[in-house]
Amino acid sequence: MNEENGSRHGEYKVPGGKLVVVDLEVRDGVLDSVSLSGDFFLEPDDALEEINAALNGLPADSTAEQISTAVRARLSPDAVLFGFSPEAVAITVRRALAKATSWGDHEWEIIPPTALPTHMHVAMDEVLAEEVGAGRRNPTLRFWEWEAPSVVIGSFQSLRNEVDPDGAERHGVTVVRRISGGGAMFMEHGNAITYSLYIPQSLVDGLSFADSYPFLDAWVMESLERLGIKAWYQPLNDIATDQGKIGGAAQKRLSSGGMLHHVTMSYDIDADKMVDVLRIGKEKLSDKGTRSAKKRVDPLRRQTGLSREEIIATMMQTFAERYGAKQTEITDSEMELARRKVADKFGTSEWINRVP
């Protein structure tokens, strides 16, 4: 018998939905004896047999898209799936085949807030995502800390359209470009909470980009709930409450198989200074009444009444309890790799001005 043949078991809890379970066998490179189960709802009853039939005979190396397409094609138009979907079935099957992973399949680590020069922060994001992709580091959550006022623009943003050079010089702001897309972020010490997740792409196998954001930040929503804040994802990448946006996320998937997912949430930002530095800030904030003097963007400070350090501590505790994560630190070799990247890429005018 081929060494890849044998019985497999996979489970997937749909975020906000139901548990999907599959037991199957692999025979000569194809799926066989597939049995789907779970606490989902499905009508009509025989639709379950149709899903199993759609999966039986599929190549074991089928992509998540190929699996979900086969399931959808087999189901009748009047079939109703509640609490799961063909995409959820695909993720479950891929997990059974060890093509996709779950949080519990990994040993997680946390790097607590560590002050770095701004160029080192964006370089470290690329270094640690690459290290996780190469298997040299466990999947890791890292919190940022700031040494100086900074603006971090998205990979595809125009520097001159986003940043007022006179305002940046006036306030001593360092401007850098990150590897992920999205909008510009204005940071000063203590005014925001920024974290990065470095994960293998197998963790989001089968998930759409839109679904991967809330999936990767479910622990954040739990943290905020512990702090008395009911938050949710507002597609595509905004974290919001009933009082408005409190943060934004961005992602980058690397060819190495590693992935970066990072988020910045506002704690207590001086909006007057921000709009003096960010050109786009004036327009973005024009409907929020922040053009008048001494206004601040302070959702987390205002909504929790807690210090930034207390909020971060709650986030770290939630992540550790949820995923069994242990604290670690940036290694000397990772620091050296980041320094080289600053010299060769992130600190160069070619990179910072890649979209002038």
N, C-alpha and C positions, 0 to 999 in steps of 0.2 A: 504493500500500500504506500502511496506517495506520502512523504513525511508531513505534507501540508493537509492531508486528509484527516477527518476526525470530527467529533462533536464540538460545537461552539455555543456559547451563551452570551447574550448582550442585553444591556438595559439602558434606557434613556428616559429621564424625567423631563418632560417638556416644560420649559419655563412658563409658569402660570397655567399649566395644563396637567396632563395625566402621565402615568408611568407606562412606557411601552417596553415589552420584553420579547425577545426572540430566542428560540432554540433551533439550531440547524446543524446540518452536517455538510462537509465539503467532500465531494467524491470526484476525483479526476478533474479538479479545477472548477467544478460548478456547484451551486447550492442545491441541497437535497434535503428532504424530510423537514422542510421549514414549518415551524409552528409559532405563530405570533400570538401574544396574549398581553393582558394589561388591565388597568382599571378605567380604561377609556370607554366611550359610548360609540356604538356603530350600528347603523341601520342601512339596509336590512341585515338580518342575522347572517345570511349566506355571503355577505360581503367579506367576512373574515376568510372564508374559503377562497374567495377570489384573490385576496391579497396574498395568501400563501401560495396559490397557484402562479401568481405573477412572479414570485420570488424563486420558486423552484425552477432550476435549469439555468438561472442567470450565472454568468461567469463570476467566479469569486473575486476577480479583480475589477468588477464593475465600479464605476464612480458613483458617488452619492446622487448625482444628477441622473445617471442611467437607471439607478434603482428606483428613484421616485417617479421617473417617467414611466417605467414599466408598471408600477403599481397604479398610477393614475390612469394609464391606458386600459388596464384590466377592469377597473371599477365602472359600474354603470353610472350614468349621469345623475341618477336620483339617489346615489349612495351618500349618506351623511356621516362624516367623521367629526366627532366632538371630543376635544381635548387632545387630539393628535392630528397628524397629517401624513401624506406620502413622504414628505421630507423627514419627518420624525421617524418613520419606518426605516428610511435609508440610513439615518444616523445610527439607529439601533443595530441594523445589520452590519454596518461598517465597524461598530464597536465589537460585535461578536467576532469579526474577522481580524480584529486588532489593527484595523486601518484608521480608526478614530479612537480617541482616548477621552476619558472623563477626568474630572478634578482628582478623584481618588486614585487614579493610576499614577500620580506623580508625587514626588517629595517636594514640598514647597518651602521657599525661604523668603524672609523679609529683611530688607535693608532699611533701617530706620532713617529719619531725616539726616542727611549728610550734606554739609555745605561744600559746594564746588563752584569754581568760576563758571560763568554761564556757558561758555564754549565747551567746557568739559561736560556739562549736563547733557547737551544734545549729542556730543560724541559718545558719552557713556550709554545713551539709549541704543545707539547702533552697535556698540561693542557687546553689551549684555544680550541683546536680541540675537546677535551672531553666535555668541557663546552657548546660549540655550539651543539654538538650531543645530549646532555642532555637537551637542551632548556633553560639553565641558562644564556646564553649569546647570543646576536644577532650575526649573521654572521659578521666577522670582518676582516679588513685589518690591518696588523701590520708591521711597518718598524723597522728594527734592527739598533742598534748603538753599537759600539765596545768599550770596556774598555781596551782590551789588544790584541796583535797579536794572531791570532787563526787559527787553522785548524779544519774544520768540515768534518769528513769522513762519507761516506754513510753507511747505516745500515748493508750492506753485504760486505763491503770492508775489506781486510786484513790490520790490523794496520801496521805490519812490512813491507808489500809490498808498502804501500802508503806513510809512513812518515819516514824520516831520523831522528832518535832520537838525533844524535849529532847536526844536523842543527836546530832542534826544540829547543834544549837547548841553543844553541849559540845565537839564536834570541829571546829567551824568549817567545816561542810560546806555547800556551795552546792547547792541542789536545782533541777534544770531538767527540762523535759519535751521530748522529741524528737518528730519527726513520724512515726516508724515505730512499729509495735507491739512486742510482746515484753516482757521483764521488766526490772526495775531493775538498773542497773550502779553499783557503788561504785568510785570511782577516787581514787587519790592519785598524786602524782608518782612515776613509776618502778615502779608496782605492776601495770600492765596494758599491753597492746598493743591499741590501737584504730585501725582504719583504715576509710575510706569509699571506695566505688567509685561514681563518677557516670557513668552510661552511657545511651545511647539505648535505648529499649525494644525496638528492632529486634534488638538482640543476643540477647534471650531470646525472640524471636518463636517461637511454637509450643511452647515449653517450659512445663510445669506449674510452679506455684510451688515444689513439692517438688523438681523436677528443676533449677530455676534456681539453687538454693543451691549444690549441689556443682559445677555448671557454672561459676559465677562465682568459685569458690574453688579450682579445680583447681591454680592457681599456688601457693596457700597450702599445699596438701598436698605439692607438690613442694618448697617451701621447708622445710617441717618434716622431710621425708625427708632433705634435705641436712644437716639438723641432727641426724639420728639418731632422729627421732620418726616412727613409723608412725601416721598419723591418718586419720580418716574422718568422714563426715557421719552423724549419728544423727538420723533424721527427727524433726521437720521441720528444725530450725535449730540443732542442737548439733554442735560439733566435739569428737570424743572420741578417746581412745587406749585401750589395754588397761588403763590405770590410772585411767580415768574421764574426765569432761568437762573440757575445757580452754578452751572458748569457746562463744560463742553469736552468732548472726547475726540481722539484721532487715532488712526491705526496705520501701520505699515507692515506688509508681509514681505519677507526677504527670501531670496532664492535659496538660502541655506536651509529653509524649513522653519526658521525662527520667525517670531512675530512680535511686534511692539504694539501695545495698546496703552495709551496714556490719557489722563484726564486732569484738567485744571478746574478747581472750584473757587469761587470768589469768597474770601473771608471778610476783608475790610479794605477795599481799594479806594484810593483817592481819585475820584473820577475827573476832577479838574486837571490833575497832573496827567492822567491817562489820555484825555482828549487833547492835551497840549503836545503829547508825543505821538499818538496814533491819529493819522488823518481820518481813517474810517470811523474812529471812535466818535467823532462829532456827529456823524449821521446816525450811527447805531444807537446813540444815547439820546438823540434829539426828542424822542417821544417819551422819555422817562423823566423829563424835568431836571436833568443833571447839568444843564448849561449854566445854571446859576452857581454862584461861588460856594465853595466848601461842601459840596454834595459828595456823598460816598456811595460806593457799591458794596454793601455789607450784608448780604443775605445770611451767611452762616453765623456771623457774629450776632446779628440781630435776631435770627430765628431760634438760636440755641441759648444765647446768653453765656456761652462757654468760651474759654480761651482756645486759640488755634491748637495749642499743644494738647489740650484735653480731647479735642475732636480727633486729632491724629491718633492719639492713644486708643480711643474707642475703635477707630478703623482698624488699627493694627491688631487689637484684641479680637475683633470680629473675624478678621481674615484668619488669624491663627487658630481660633476655636473651630471655625468652619472647615478648614482644610489641613489642620495639623501642621501649620507652618512654623518654622524655627527661625530665630533671628540670626543673621549673618552680616557680613560686611563686604565692601568692594575689596578685591584682592590687589596686591601690588602689581601683578601682571596685567590685570584689567585696567588699573590706573595708567600703566605705561602704554597700553594699546590706545586708550582714550587720548593721551597726550600726543601720540603719533597722528591720530586722526585729526586732532585740532591743527597740528602743523601742516598736514597734507591736504586737509579738506575743510573742516568746519571753521577754521580761523582765517581762511583765504578769502580774498576779495572775489575770486572767481565763483566760490560757492555762495557767499552772501549776496552777490549781485547776479546770480544765475538767471533770475527774472528781474531785470533792472527796473 
